[in-house]
Amino acid sequence: MTGLPVADRGTVRRAVGRLLRRDRRTVVLLLVLHAAAAIARLAPPWLLGVIIDRVAAGAGVATVDRLALAIVGAVVAQALLSRYAQYAGHRFGERAVAQLREEFVRSTLRLPVSVVERVGAGDLATRSSVDVSTVGSTVRDVVPTIVICTVQLALLFGAIFLLHPLLGLAALVGLPSIGVVTRWYLRRASPAYLAEGAAAADLTEALTATADGARTVEALRLADDRIAHGTTRIDRLWQARRATLALRTVFFTVVEASYPLPVAAVLLVGGYLLHTGTVALGAVVAATLYLQQAIEPLDRLLQWTEQAQRGFASYARVLGVGLVPPEPPGGAFPPGGGRLVVRGARFSYADGPDVLHGIDLDVAPGERLAVVGPSGAGKSTLARLLAGVDAPRRGSVSVGGCSVTDLDPAERRRRIALVTQEHHVFIGSLRDNLAFAAPDASDERMRAALATVGADWSAALPDGLDTLLGDGARQLGAAEAQQLALARLVLADPHTLILDEATAALDPTTARRTERALAAVLAERTVIAIAHRLNTAHDADRVAVLEGGRITEIGSHHDLLRAGGAYAALWRSWHAEPRDTASGDTERPHTVGRTGADRRPRHPDLA
Ligand code: ATP
């Protein structure tokens, strides 16, 4: 499966630059405060050197006391400056993370539906959870730490050079090995962490698919397959983690070994300079203390470099979501709508074989067309083409002469509504759930819409439209969720409705009553219903029979019965089954195509 894109290094660097520029004043304040704190930190070792030199020169207790007091002052000043610097750093971090999350949500919402379906839930879930929080902690903790450490190191090494250039040079002895190993590490770390992220996403994807398809797994006895599938992915993740661990092992070993070198070099050079009388003992002591002080920021800098790499890799994945081209803004919906026309439409999923082989269809405004056919004939695929979710590989789908896929996406979704069995009940009130379809609808309209679709349960809710739905609140059953989706449809009042087994979760009598009520409310709307109950076809103006990706029959219910073809055979077999309603209505549990119970969100891994 092709996943979502990953941003290249240049794009990530530019994004980091933008992040820093956006909060320029805080960044400058951060730098100034940290520099001041680092300067205050330089004072104690230097003052200690001065004490040693003065005592050696015979100075009294009063001088030592004065200098010791100055050391205390420097320590207090450093503590205060560091506190404010950290506060500024965290403010910057929190603001940047908040912006990042907002941008991520915006990018995710802009993703075309077909892309989300293609890449699967795992990749997006990992990016929105693991990657966003890794970037968050990097920006919040790592960036300020790197700034602090860099400033401190620059000042510490600068101070040693000021004491004596030769001491400064000796202090640099450990840096080449650290530099070489850091370059070696950085070059390998980014792809290794990206591979680790991709392996983690793959594992999430596999586990989510197994959990989502648990019933199918159980019914088809796929448990062993799924365990093997999961184990392979766990294995891949383990290997990816081992690769990153191997990099860290080399990196940190070389770095740890490089720390004692400069101290030894400074003591050697310092001893020689002391011997020649070029520097005082205090200067050598101060230089050694500075070096000791440098170990901590250097250590932190290197450790955080690793975290920064992870953050960089995660940021590349987070930014990648924004690189998916959004659905291009398209043309306006033709005024007054017009005929829905399909000409020679062929379609295949990804690089697979065609599942629709040249569909021709012409539906007049206000017409009701039922599409029937065996399971796998391509009914749902046709529904997706009609709604513009997918574009035909060949041929065209147009409304009022405008190609459906060229319409503005928001406008298209508003005017051509596709209702399937996969409804989502959002956590929020019943009103919130309905307002998605019509933000300005009054309570009265909302209640009327619920009544139209037979959602009698809604009238009995304790808090009416304010009742909270979703996890931890009132849970809706499949039939109730379906009615909620249909009520949204009534409120949205689209020009064309495509119902893909949209009443399958309702019992047959309620389904037929709901379909008739919908038809009355949405009179003059074009309705294309993928029918799994043949009475839907009976009620329609025309019926199209889809078999093996082709329309084999089309006409009114009565014409098709007279013709004695596939539809007539279906109708006869449907009628031959025992009635299941006491009312004598022609309701049957018989279905054409998959039923509500066995229809689950299709997942390629389980297909
Ligand atoms: P049903 O009544 O079972 O829902 P249908 O008539 O709606 O069937 P479709 O769901 O459109 O048929 O499927 C038509 C063909 O396309 C089938 O062979 C199916 O396996 C294939 N197909 C459907 N969805 C996908 C997908 N996302 N990826 C790959 N192949 C798919």
Boltz pocket constraint, residues with backbone or C-beta under 6 A from the ligand:
constraints:
  - pocket:
      binder: B
      contacts: [[A, 349], [A, 352], [A, 355], [A, 373], [A, 374], [A, 375], [A, 376], [A, 377], [A, 378], [A, 379], [A, 380], [A, 381], [A, 382], [A, 592], [A, 593], [A, 594], [A, 602]]
      max_distance: 6.0
